[in-house]
Amino acid sequence: MDELMNPDWAWQPYQPDGMNPWDQRRVAHLFRRAGFGVTAAELKESLGKSPADLVDALLNATQPEEFLADMRTLADSAIATGNVQQLSAWWVYRMLSTPAQALEKLTLFWHGHFATSAEKVTEPILMLQQNELLRTHAFGDFSQLLLEISRDPAMLVYLDSATNRKAHPNENFAREIMELFCLGEGNYSEADIRELARCFTGWEIRRNEFRFNRFQHDTGTKSILGQTGNFKGEDGVQIVLAQNSAAEFICRKLVKFYVMDDPEPDSLLIAPLAALMRHSGMQIRPVVQRILSSNLFFSAASVGRKIRSPVELAIGFLRSLEGSANSFELAEHLQLLGQGLLYPPSVKGWDGGRTWINSSTLLGRSNLVRRLITDDKTRFGRVSLRDYLSRQNLSGPSEILDFLQQSLFAVPIPMSARDRLQALLKQDSTLTEGIHATCTLPEFQLL
């Protein structure tokens, strides 16, 4: 494993060869990590593209105006209910139907990074505005994203910074911007937090919009991370971003999100990505493109080395089989499994990795899959799952199992399980049981 972590090799573009061919497994791996999943038709078409061209296609996928208009209409309807859970359902629907799944996947990443919960921010419009902000800047300039999120009403409400007075500077946002959003522990002092908080004084929300109240701004001299001056909030954000540790912190989180849960990537491995980010002016897209095109991403250190989050499990299952479902019910189930969209558990977001799995969540995941494949509202290619599989011209249980493995599994289904599963898939009366049993295998939890 150590040789795979050599940065000189890790971030070089993946070039298929006899030992590491460009095959269905690697194509599906790219779709599952960059997005949520791949259909059989997408898999067949994508094999004809080079790895670099496929990464380009995923990262640059367009959203037709008709789709965007539909999303706006559905979002407006969700907002009109006054119920943020309807907005969660809207996002589920968008994830299932978007033609730009890499954009939606990265929006999910930023939602966990700049975690804000509707448990506290009860105005649906504020949560929608933040969600659209994350999507707009997902692949763009991290400096701009950070500045916009700093002035985002939902974030300010969540961190009790909706009214920040010079007499009593609120340190919550200043602490989180350093610890969780940009630098990480050990790269700042308590004095830096106090001084940065003074920069944000005068920042308020009026009528659900950001407003700067110059009368409540501390105009005194501040000293932050080695710089001294009469700084405002925007200046403070730029000072934080100017730290070398900022690019390293963001790149490490992106590597963990796209590549592997364990081991923790060290500074030597992250250094080339951090340099790329700094040299590009803190642009996000070049870093994501380098990661998804790399030797490391397509290696044994990555494939099957992550645990599916509840969203990745449910949305991936449905997208891979051209599925649609009741979005409101699915959003509720995701919340029960610990990943309620727009409801992260804390400002730290979701821990992810092995924390997704315990005896309770495994049962919940199994029940969710069962509900999806037995609910009359769930359709696969607009028909029942039985009819959908029939349309794939699969000649028997072995081919059905191969089809499910190709579409849904990051690692092979064990030979020890195949006989039992094929026996269930052989009979029409137990076909659903066979598919459900296949999706309860430990291997199905891997991404």
C-alpha positions in Angstrom: 0.0 0.0 0.0 2.8 2.4 0.8 4.1 2.5 -2.8 0.6 3.6 -3.9 0.9 6.6 -1.6 4.0 7.9 -3.3 2.8 11.4 -4.5 5.1 11.3 -7.6 3.1 8.3 -8.8 -0.3 8.9 -7.1 -1.3 12.0 -8.9 0.0 11.2 -12.3 -2.8 10.6 -14.9 -4.0 7.0 -15.0 -2.9 5.3 -18.2 -4.6 1.9 -18.7 -2.4 -1.1 -19.4 -2.5 -4.9 -19.2 -2.2 -4.9 -15.4 -4.7 -2.0 -14.9 -7.1 -2.1 -17.8 -9.9 0.4 -18.5 -12.8 -1.9 -17.8 -16.3 -1.9 -16.6 -15.3 -2.0 -13.0 -13.1 1.1 -13.2 -15.7 3.0 -15.3 -18.4 2.2 -12.7 -16.0 3.2 -9.9 -15.6 6.6 -11.5 -19.3 7.1 -11.8 -20.0 6.0 -8.2 -17.4 8.3 -6.7 -17.7 11.4 -9.0 -21.5 11.0 -9.0 -23.9 8.4 -7.6 -24.0 5.5 -10.0 -24.0 4.3 -13.6 -26.7 2.6 -15.7 -25.9 -0.3 -18.0 -26.3 1.9 -21.0 -24.0 4.6 -19.6 -21.5 1.9 -18.7 -21.4 0.5 -22.3 -21.2 4.0 -23.8 -18.5 5.2 -21.4 -16.1 2.3 -22.1 -15.5 3.8 -25.5 -14.1 7.0 -23.9 -10.7 7.5 -22.5 -10.5 8.0 -18.7 -9.6 11.7 -19.2 -12.4 12.3 -21.6 -14.9 10.6 -19.3 -13.8 12.7 -16.3 -14.2 15.8 -18.5 -17.7 14.7 -19.5 -18.8 14.1 -15.9 -17.3 17.4 -14.6 -18.6 19.5 -17.4 -22.1 17.9 -17.9 -24.7 20.6 -18.7 -28.1 21.1 -17.2 -30.7 21.9 -19.8 -32.9 25.0 -19.2 -36.0 22.7 -19.1 -34.4 20.8 -16.2 -33.4 23.9 -14.3 -36.9 25.4 -14.8 -38.5 22.2 -13.4 -36.1 22.4 -10.4 -37.1 26.1 -9.7 -40.8 25.2 -9.9 -40.4 22.3 -7.5 -38.3 24.3 -5.1 -40.9 27.1 -5.1 -43.6 24.6 -4.3 -41.5 23.2 -1.5 -40.8 26.6 -0.1 -44.5 27.5 -0.2 -45.3 24.7 2.2 -43.1 26.3 4.9 -41.7 22.8 5.6 -38.0 22.3 5.2 -38.5 18.5 4.9 -40.3 19.2 1.6 -37.0 20.9 0.5 -35.1 17.7 1.5 -37.4 15.7 -0.7 -36.8 18.3 -3.5 -33.0 17.6 -3.2 -33.5 13.9 -3.3 -35.5 14.3 -6.5 -32.8 16.5 -8.0 -30.1 13.9 -7.1 -32.1 11.2 -8.8 -32.8 13.2 -12.0 -29.9 15.5 -12.5 -28.0 15.2 -15.8 -25.0 16.7 -13.9 -24.5 14.2 -11.1 -20.9 15.2 -10.4 -22.1 18.7 -9.6 -24.7 17.4 -7.3 -22.2 15.1 -5.6 -19.8 17.9 -4.9 -22.7 20.1 -3.7 -23.4 17.3 -1.1 -19.7 17.5 -0.1 -19.9 21.2 0.5 -23.1 20.8 2.4 -21.2 18.5 4.8 -18.2 20.9 4.9 -20.2 24.1 5.6 -22.8 22.2 7.6 -26.0 24.1 8.4 -29.1 22.4 9.8 -32.7 23.2 9.3 -33.2 22.0 12.9 -32.1 25.6 13.8 -32.6 27.4 10.5 -36.3 27.0 10.2 -36.9 29.3 7.2 -36.9 27.0 4.1 -36.0 29.9 1.8 -32.7 30.4 3.7 -31.8 26.7 3.4 -32.6 26.8 -0.4 -30.5 29.9 -0.9 -27.6 28.2 0.8 -28.0 25.0 -1.2 -28.0 27.0 -4.5 -25.0 29.0 -3.3 -23.0 25.7 -2.7 -24.1 24.4 -6.1 -23.2 27.7 -7.9 -19.6 27.7 -6.5 -19.1 24.0 -6.2 -16.4 23.7 -8.8 -15.3 27.4 -8.7 -13.1 29.7 -6.6 -12.9 28.5 -3.0 -12.1 32.0 -2.0 -15.4 33.3 -3.4 -17.3 30.3 -2.0 -15.9 31.0 1.5 -16.7 34.7 1.3 -20.3 34.0 0.1 -20.9 31.4 2.8 -19.5 33.9 5.4 -22.3 36.3 4.5 -24.9 33.6 4.0 -28.0 34.2 6.2 -28.6 30.5 6.9 -25.0 30.1 8.1 -25.1 33.3 10.2 -28.4 32.1 11.9 -26.9 28.6 12.5 -23.8 30.0 14.2 -25.6 32.7 16.2 -24.0 35.4 14.2 -27.2 37.0 12.8 -26.4 40.1 15.0 -22.7 40.7 15.6 -22.1 43.7 17.8 -18.7 45.4 18.4 -19.3 45.4 22.1 -19.8 41.6 22.1 -18.1 40.0 19.1 -19.5 36.6 18.4 -16.6 34.1 18.1 -18.6 31.1 16.7 -18.1 31.8 13.0 -14.5 33.0 13.5 -13.7 29.7 15.3 -15.4 27.5 12.7 -13.9 29.3 9.7 -10.5 28.5 11.1 -11.1 25.0 12.7 -13.6 23.4 10.4 -13.8 25.4 7.1 -10.2 26.3 6.3 -7.2 25.6 8.5 -7.8 22.8 11.0 -6.7 22.5 14.6 -3.2 23.6 15.4 -2.9 26.2 12.7 -4.3 29.2 14.7 -4.5 30.5 18.2 -7.3 31.6 20.5 -6.1 35.2 20.0 -6.5 34.8 16.3 -10.1 33.7 16.8 -10.9 36.7 19.0 -9.3 39.1 16.5 -11.0 37.5 13.6 -14.4 37.8 15.4 -13.9 41.5 15.6 -13.6 41.7 11.8 -17.1 40.3 11.5 -18.8 42.8 13.8 -21.5 44.8 12.1 -22.6 41.7 10.1 -26.3 41.3 10.5 -29.4 39.8 8.8 -32.4 42.0 7.9 -35.4 40.6 6.2 -33.6 37.3 5.5 -30.7 39.2 3.7 -27.1 40.0 4.7 -26.6 43.5 5.8 -23.4 45.4 7.0 -24.1 47.8 9.9 -21.2 50.1 9.9 -22.2 51.6 13.3 -21.7 48.2 14.9 -18.4 47.4 13.3 -15.2 47.4 15.4 -12.9 49.9 13.5 -9.9 49.2 15.7 -6.6 47.6 14.7 -6.7 43.8 14.6 -3.8 41.3 14.5 -4.6 38.0 12.8 -2.2 35.2 11.9 0.7 37.5 11.8 -1.0 40.4 10.0 -2.1 43.7 11.5 -4.5 46.3 10.3 -8.0 47.8 10.4 -9.5 44.7 8.9 -13.2 44.1 7.9 -14.8 40.7 7.5 -13.8 40.3 3.9 -10.2 41.1 4.8 -10.3 38.5 7.6 -11.5 35.8 5.2 -8.6 36.6 2.8 -6.0 36.5 5.6 -7.2 33.0 6.6 -7.1 31.8 3.0 -3.6 33.1 2.5 -2.3 30.5 4.9 -0.6 27.6 3.3 -2.5 25.2 5.5 -5.8 26.3 3.9 -5.2 24.6 0.6 -3.8 21.5 2.3 -6.9 21.3 4.6 -9.4 21.5 1.7 -7.4 19.1 -0.5 -7.2 16.5 2.3 -10.9 16.6 2.7 -11.5 16.2 -1.0 -9.1 13.2 -1.1 -11.0 11.5 1.7 -14.3 12.2 0.0 -13.4 10.9 -3.4 -10.6 8.4 -2.8 -10.5 6.6 0.5 -11.7 6.6 4.1 -8.5 5.2 5.4 -5.6 5.7 5.9 -5.5 9.4 6.6 -3.6 11.0 3.7 -0.4 12.6 5.0 1.1 16.0 4.1 3.5 14.6 1.5 0.6 13.0 -0.4 -1.5 16.1 -0.2 1.3 18.6 -1.1 1.0 18.4 -4.9 -2.8 19.0 -4.8 -2.4 21.9 -2.4 0.2 23.4 -4.6 -2.1 23.1 -7.6 -4.9 24.7 -5.7 -2.7 27.7 -4.6 -1.2 28.2 -8.0 -4.7 28.1 -9.7 -5.9 30.9 -7.4 -7.8 28.5 -5.0 -9.8 27.0 -7.9 -11.6 23.8 -7.0 -12.2 22.2 -10.4 -8.5 21.5 -11.2 -8.0 19.7 -7.9 -11.1 17.5 -8.4 -10.1 16.8 -12.0 -6.6 15.8 -10.9 -7.9 13.5 -8.2 -10.5 11.7 -10.4 -7.9 11.3 -13.3 -5.1 9.9 -11.1 -3.3 6.6 -10.7 -4.3 6.6 -7.0 -8.0 7.0 -7.7 -8.1 4.0 -10.0 -5.8 1.9 -7.8 -6.5 -0.8 -5.2 -6.0 1.8 -2.5 -9.3 3.5 -3.7 -11.6 1.0 -5.4 -14.0 -0.4 -2.9 -12.1 1.4 -0.1 -15.0 3.6 1.1 -18.2 2.9 2.9 -21.4 4.1 1.3 -23.1 6.9 3.0 -26.9 6.5 3.2 -27.3 9.0 0.3 -24.8 7.1 -1.8 -26.5 3.8 -1.0 -30.0 4.9 -1.8 -29.4 7.3 -4.7 -26.8 5.0 -6.2 -29.1 2.0 -6.1 -31.8 3.9 -7.8 -29.7 5.7 -10.4 -27.9 2.5 -11.4 -31.2 0.8 -12.1 -32.8 3.9 -13.7 -35.1 4.1 -10.6 -37.5 6.7 -9.3 -39.2 6.7 -5.9 -41.3 8.7 -3.5 -38.8 11.5 -2.8 -40.5 12.6 0.5 -40.5 9.1 1.9 -36.9 8.5 0.8 -35.8 11.8 2.4 -37.4 10.6 5.7 -35.6 7.3 5.5 -32.2 9.0 4.9 -32.8 11.0 8.0 -33.5 7.9 10.0 -30.2 6.4 8.7 -28.3 9.4 9.9 -27.9 11.5 6.8 -30.9 13.8 6.6 -30.4 16.2 3.7 -30.3 19.8 5.1 -30.1 18.2 8.6 -26.4 17.5 9.4 -25.9 16.5 13.0 -23.6 19.4 13.9 -21.4 22.1 12.5 -18.8 19.4 11.9 -21.1 17.7 9.4 -21.1 13.9 9.1 -18.1 11.9 10.3 -18.6 9.4 7.5 -16.5 6.3 7.0 -17.0 3.5 9.5 -19.4 5.6 11.6 -22.0 4.9 9.0 -22.1 1.2 10.0 -23.4 -0.4 13.1 -26.0 -3.1 13.8 -28.9 -0.6 13.8 -27.9 1.2 10.6 -27.3 -2.1 8.8 -30.8 -3.2 9.6 -32.1 0.2 8.5 -30.2 0.0 5.2 -31.6 -3.4 4.6 -35.1 -2.2 5.3 -34.7 0.7 3.0 -33.6 -1.4 0.0 -36.5 -3.8 0.7 -38.9 -0.9 0.7 -37.5 0.5 -2.5 -37.8 -2.8 -4.4 -41.3 -3.7 -3.1 -43.0 -0.2 -3.0 -45.4 0.2 -5.9 -44.3 3.8 -6.2 -40.8 2.8 -7.1 -40.2 2.4 -10.8 -37.2 1.2 -12.7 -37.0 2.5 -16.2 -40.7 3.4 -15.7 -41.7 -0.2 -15.0 -41.4 -2.7 -12.2 -38.0 -4.1 -11.2 -39.0 -7.5 -12.5 -40.0 -6.1 -15.9 -36.8 -3.9 -15.9 -34.6 -6.9 -15.5 -36.5 -8.8 -18.2 -35.8 -5.9 -20.6 -32.1 -6.4 -20.0 -32.2 -9.7 -21.9 -30.6 -11.6 -19.0 -30.8 -15.3 -19.7 -30.8 -16.6 -16.1 -29.9 -16.1 -12.4 -26.2 -16.0 -13.1 -26.5 -13.2 -15.6 -28.9 -11.3 -13.3 -26.3 -11.6 -10.5 -23.5 -10.4 -12.9 -25.7 -7.5 -14.0 -26.3 -6.5 -10.4 -22.6 -6.8 -9.5 -21.7 -4.7 -12.5 -24.1 -2.0 -11.7 -24.1 -1.9 -7.9 -20.9 -3.4 -6.5 -17.5 -1.9 -6.1 -16.0 -5.4 -5.2 -16.9 -8.8 -6.5 -19.8 -10.8 -4.9 -18.2 -13.7 -3.0 -18.4 -17.1 -4.7 -19.7 -18.4 -1.3 -22.8 -16.3 -1.7 -23.6 -16.9 -5.4 -25.2 -20.3 -5.1 -27.7 -19.1 -2.5 -28.5 -15.9 -4.4 -28.9 -17.6 -7.7 -31.4 -20.0 -6.2 -33.5 -17.1 -5.1 -33.1 -15.3 -8.4 -34.1 -18.4 -10.3 -37.8 -18.3 -9.3 -40.2 -15.5 -10.1 -41.7 -15.9 -6.7 -38.4 -15.2 -4.9 -36.8 -12.8 -7.4 -37.4 -9.8 -5.1 -36.0 -11.7 -2.2 -32.9 -12.5 -4.2 -32.3 -8.9 -5.1 -32.9 -7.8 -1.5 -30.5 -10.5 -0.3 -27.9 -9.4 -2.8 -28.1 -5.9 -1.4 -27.7 -7.0 2.2 -24.2 -8.5 1.5 -21.4 -6.7 3.4 -19.8 -6.0 0.0 -22.8 -3.9 -1.0 -21.9 -1.4 1.7 -18.6 -0.6 0.0 -18.2 2.2 -2.6 
